[in-house]
Each structure stands twice: as C-alpha cells, then as structure tokens.
Amino acid sequence: VNNFVARALAVPRLRPEELTQVCGGAAQDEQVKVVLGPHHGLGLAGLLPDGSGGWVAMPGEGGHSDLSWTHERERAVIEVLRGGGAHTSREAALSLNGLATVWAALGRIDGVGGDDLDVERVIGRARAGEPRAAEAVRLCLGWLAAMASDAALIMGARGGIYLTGALLERLGDLFDAEAFTARYRDKGRLSGYVAEIPVFRAEAADMEMIGLATLFE
C-alpha cells in the first residue's frame, strides 16, 4: 500500500470540515474518485466503488506521464527541465523538489543568477511577492489543474477529484482557486463535462493513517 493508496482509502472517512471545494458540482455517490497531489513525487490513486458499499483503491503512476505546455513560458521551462532529452515527467515540476526546480529553470531562462533555493525558501519568496517565485507557483498550480482535469476525463471521476500532498499544505493560501478552476475547465468540447466534476482540497491531518486503519476493520 503506497502513500496515495492510503490517502485514497481515507477519502470516504473525511468529515465535511476536512474538505474544501475548489470548483465543480456535487460529488455523485458510488462513482469513481481520484486522489492526486504533489508530495515527494506526484501521487495518484483511484478509488472505485465495490458494489457493496465499500471502496477499492487502485494505485497509479500518473506522476510519470508527460508534462505538456499550453503557452510559451511553460514550453521554455519544459525545455530546461528536459536538458536535451525527449521526456519530462509531470512530477519533475509537481513535487516538493519540483517547485524549486521550476524556480531555478525560470532563472536560467531569464538569465538571472543566484543560488538554487529549497522549496521552503521559494514559497517564502512567493509569499513575500517575489515575481519569479510567484510565477513558479502559478506554473506548478496550472500544471496540477491540467492533470486534475486529465484524470477526471480518463477515470470518469464523477465522485470527485481530491487534492492532497505536502506541497499543497505548504502553499496554503497561495493556492489560487480561480486560476486553478480556469485551467481545470479548459478542455475544449468536454469543458462542460469536466466543469461538473468537483475538485476538493483534502485538508485532514494524518490521511495516510486514516486510510491504513480501514484495512484492519
């Protein structure tokens, strides 16, 4: 049982006050849920109804899917992250280390010198209003929104998308729900379909322990 399978198993046990809805409609009962988020890597797990009132968690490796771009700034960052290779995974940008990596990539693109920073210092600079750090946060949250809507389509996740992970916990109120929603819904002719699927921030403490406890009941 990996950490995001455990987090997925916790979702049906969360109290209403432990969930903050970001966008979308109402979660449908007995429908697939997806749990994802930037942690030490980029975690992803599905939660499927078992037909008897319970749930089955399904692990995934979606964090290693391709990181793609929709505008020139994203393309430039991805080129730096590739380092001459042909593939960059989503977790290269969407993880604790990924945010710092994106910050460093922006510095290379703009010809700005200086030491590399860890994630805590990048977040601190973003909170203080530094444009480069704030842009790194915006880019990462945009890519997270794009992955959330991809997962919603791939899994038909009418039970909702649940965001969790250490990076989101550290970002706190730097999470721009309006910008996230705009990117999440940007799915062409299926934008309406995705817009109905709710996205929640799961903010419970010890989600992994809550989920693991369900295995012993």
SULRAFEN-V876027 format. One record per residue. N is the residue number from 1. RES is the residue in three letters. OMEGA is omega in whole degrees, 0 to 359 (NA if undefined). Layout:
n=N res=RES omega=OMEGA
n=N res=RES omega=OMEGA
This chain:
n=1 res=VAL omega=178
n=2 res=ASN omega=189
n=3 res=ASN omega=180
n=4 res=PHE omega=168
n=5 res=VAL omega=178
n=6 res=ALA omega=178
n=7 res=ARG omega=178
n=8 res=ALA omega=180
n=9 res=LEU omega=180
n=10 res=ALA omega=190
n=11 res=VAL omega=181
n=12 res=PRO omega=181
n=13 res=ARG omega=184
n=14 res=LEU omega=177
n=15 res=ARG omega=181
n=16 res=PRO omega=182
n=17 res=GLU omega=177
n=18 res=GLU omega=179
n=19 res=LEU omega=174
n=20 res=THR omega=181
n=21 res=GLN omega=180
n=22 res=VAL omega=182
n=23 res=CYS omega=176
n=24 res=GLY omega=181
n=25 res=GLY omega=181
n=26 res=ALA omega=174
n=27 res=ALA omega=180
n=28 res=GLN omega=179
n=29 res=ASP omega=175
n=30 res=GLU omega=176
n=31 res=GLN omega=183
n=32 res=VAL omega=173
n=33 res=LYS omega=176
n=34 res=VAL omega=177
n=35 res=VAL omega=180
n=36 res=LEU omega=177
n=37 res=GLY omega=179
n=38 res=PRO omega=181
n=39 res=HIS omega=173
n=40 res=HIS omega=165
n=41 res=GLY omega=175
n=42 res=LEU omega=186
n=43 res=GLY omega=178
n=44 res=LEU omega=174
n=45 res=ALA omega=175
n=46 res=GLY omega=177
n=47 res=LEU omega=187
n=48 res=LEU omega=175
n=49 res=PRO omega=182
n=50 res=ASP omega=179
n=51 res=GLY omega=181
n=52 res=SER omega=180
n=53 res=GLY omega=178
n=54 res=GLY omega=185
n=55 res=TRP omega=175
n=56 res=VAL omega=180
n=57 res=ALA omega=182
n=58 res=MET omega=180
n=59 res=PRO omega=177
n=60 res=GLY omega=178
n=61 res=GLU omega=182
n=62 res=GLY omega=178
n=63 res=GLY omega=180
n=64 res=HIS omega=175
n=65 res=SER omega=188
n=66 res=ASP omega=170
n=67 res=LEU omega=184
n=68 res=SER omega=184
n=69 res=TRP omega=177
n=70 res=THR omega=176
n=71 res=HIS omega=191
n=72 res=GLU omega=182
n=73 res=ARG omega=177
n=74 res=GLU omega=180
n=75 res=ARG omega=182
n=76 res=ALA omega=179
n=77 res=VAL omega=180
n=78 res=ILE omega=178
n=79 res=GLU omega=177
n=80 res=VAL omega=181
n=81 res=LEU omega=179
n=82 res=ARG omega=180
n=83 res=GLY omega=181
n=84 res=GLY omega=178
n=85 res=GLY omega=184
n=86 res=ALA omega=187
n=87 res=HIS omega=170
n=88 res=THR omega=181
n=89 res=SER omega=178
n=90 res=ARG omega=183
n=91 res=GLU omega=173
n=92 res=ALA omega=177
n=93 res=ALA omega=186
n=94 res=LEU omega=178
n=95 res=SER omega=177
n=96 res=LEU omega=179
n=97 res=ASN omega=183
n=98 res=GLY omega=179
n=99 res=LEU omega=178
n=100 res=ALA omega=178
n=101 res=THR omega=178
n=102 res=VAL omega=177
n=103 res=TRP omega=180
n=104 res=ALA omega=179
n=105 res=ALA omega=178
n=106 res=LEU omega=177
n=107 res=GLY omega=178
n=108 res=ARG omega=180
n=109 res=ILE omega=184
n=110 res=ASP omega=179
n=111 res=GLY omega=181
n=112 res=VAL omega=180
n=113 res=GLY omega=179
n=114 res=GLY omega=181
n=115 res=ASP omega=171
n=116 res=ASP omega=181
n=117 res=LEU omega=171
n=118 res=ASP omega=187
n=119 res=VAL omega=182
n=120 res=GLU omega=181
n=121 res=ARG omega=175
n=122 res=VAL omega=179
n=123 res=ILE omega=177
n=124 res=GLY omega=179
n=125 res=ARG omega=177
n=126 res=ALA omega=180
n=127 res=ARG omega=179
n=128 res=ALA omega=176
n=129 res=GLY omega=177
n=130 res=GLU omega=185
n=131 res=PRO omega=182
n=132 res=ARG omega=179
n=133 res=ALA omega=179
n=134 res=ALA omega=178
n=135 res=GLU omega=178
n=136 res=ALA omega=178
n=137 res=VAL omega=180
n=138 res=ARG omega=180
n=139 res=LEU omega=182
n=140 res=CYS omega=179
n=141 res=LEU omega=175
n=142 res=GLY omega=178
n=143 res=TRP omega=177
n=144 res=LEU omega=179
n=145 res=ALA omega=179
n=146 res=ALA omega=178
n=147 res=MET omega=179
n=148 res=ALA omega=180
n=149 res=SER omega=173
n=150 res=ASP omega=180
n=151 res=ALA omega=178
n=152 res=ALA omega=179
n=153 res=LEU omega=184
n=154 res=ILE omega=185
n=155 res=MET omega=186
n=156 res=GLY omega=193
n=157 res=ALA omega=182
n=158 res=ARG omega=174
n=159 res=GLY omega=175
n=160 res=GLY omega=172
n=161 res=ILE omega=184
n=162 res=TYR omega=182
n=163 res=LEU omega=180
n=164 res=THR omega=177
n=165 res=GLY omega=188
n=166 res=ALA omega=181
n=167 res=LEU omega=178
n=168 res=LEU omega=178
n=169 res=GLU omega=181
n=170 res=ARG omega=180
n=171 res=LEU omega=177
n=172 res=GLY omega=185
n=173 res=ASP omega=170
n=174 res=LEU omega=176
n=175 res=PHE omega=182
n=176 res=ASP omega=184
n=177 res=ALA omega=181
n=178 res=GLU omega=179
n=179 res=ALA omega=177
n=180 res=PHE omega=183
n=181 res=THR omega=180
n=182 res=ALA omega=180
n=183 res=ARG omega=180
n=184 res=TYR omega=184
n=185 res=ARG omega=186
n=186 res=ASP omega=183
n=187 res=LYS omega=175
n=188 res=GLY omega=185
n=189 res=ARG omega=176
n=190 res=LEU omega=178
n=191 res=SER omega=179
n=192 res=GLY omega=178
n=193 res=TYR omega=181
n=194 res=VAL omega=183
n=195 res=ALA omega=180
n=196 res=GLU omega=182
n=197 res=ILE omega=185
n=198 res=PRO omega=173
n=199 res=VAL omega=179
n=200 res=PHE omega=165
n=201 res=ARG omega=178
n=202 res=ALA omega=190
n=203 res=GLU omega=178
n=204 res=ALA omega=172
n=205 res=ALA omega=173
n=206 res=ASP omega=179
n=207 res=MET omega=182
n=208 res=GLU omega=178
n=209 res=MET omega=177
n=210 res=ILE omega=181
n=211 res=GLY omega=180
n=212 res=LEU omega=180
n=213 res=ALA omega=181
n=214 res=THR omega=181
n=215 res=LEU omega=184
n=216 res=PHE omega=180
n=217 res=GLU omega=NA
